[in-house]
Amino acid sequence: MSQDIFVSVLIPAKNEANNLKPLLEEIRVALADESYEIIVVDDGSTDATLHELRQIRHDGLNTLRILHHERSLGQSTSLYHAAREARGTWLATLDGDGQNDPADIPGMLALVRGEPGKVDVQLVAGHRVNRRDTASKRYASRFANNLRRRLLKDATPDTGCGLKLIERAAFLRLPYFDHMHRYIPALIQRHNGRMIVHPVNHRPRTAGVSKYGNIDRALVGILDLFGVWWLIKRTRLNTIAQEIEG
């Protein structure tokens, strides 16, 4: 495979055997004009996810690379491992449940293209304008987003959206911790990066079940939120050292 890859599509997948084949086909169609690769991380699945991925690759999807965790390590660790292995300049992250629409990726890529030296964007953050989740999940997400925006001031309406486009070099500079994927916009801005919010499509899940409960998500999220707030308060990376000539 050519090393000159523009975008690596990263997909954490736990027990998503029935969602992966249609999702990967959608990515192939959406990125037909791009130099790309797909990295799916089988995060300790107990269903046929790994078998399905091997079969898809055997059937001819040579842009697909497969990473495997013997046990589930979570979405953030899956994304981190995939980013380390990625060859693309940009990372497009997608959830493995098929709710994110790959057709949105080309529009996000267009936002980071332009004249060399004049495009200064490290993150295009998806904003789900038509949430297709349960009412309780939407309410919990809205509450968490409002609390996060007040505390972190990250100007992000939907940090929980799995569809993001991130400069690989910028992602690898971020501090790693479990659940960090929920705070990528705040962490990018902590490192003086520029972000664009882009409206994206959202679809109902057609197979499998959600891996998170609203209570579990809230309890973990509160602890992480204050940890990220502490990181931001302690940083000094939002200023630039200027070299003095003469």
HELIX and SHEET records of a PDB file:
HELIX    1   1 ALA A   17  ALA A   30  1                                  14    
HELIX    2   2 THR A   49  HIS A   58  1                                  10    
HELIX    3   3 GLN A   75  GLU A   85  1                                  11    
HELIX    4   4 PRO A  102  ASP A  104  5                                   3    
HELIX    5   5 ILE A  105  VAL A  112  1                                   8    
HELIX    6   6 ALA A  135  LEU A  152  1                                  18    
HELIX    7   7 ARG A  168  LEU A  172  1                                   5    
HELIX    8   8 MET A  180  TYR A  183  5                                   4    
HELIX    9   9 ILE A  184  ARG A  190  1                                   7    
HELIX   10  10 ASN A  214  ARG A  234  1                                  21    
SHEET    1   A 7 LEU A  64  HIS A  69  0                                        
SHEET    2   A 7 TYR A  36  ASP A  43  1                                        
SHEET    3   A 7 VAL A   7  ALA A  13  1                                        
SHEET    4   A 7 TRP A  90  THR A  93  1                                        
SHEET    5   A 7 LYS A 164  GLU A 167 -1                                        
SHEET    6   A 7 LEU A 123  ARG A 128 -1                                        
SHEET    7   A 7 MET A 195  VAL A 200  1                                        
END                                                                             
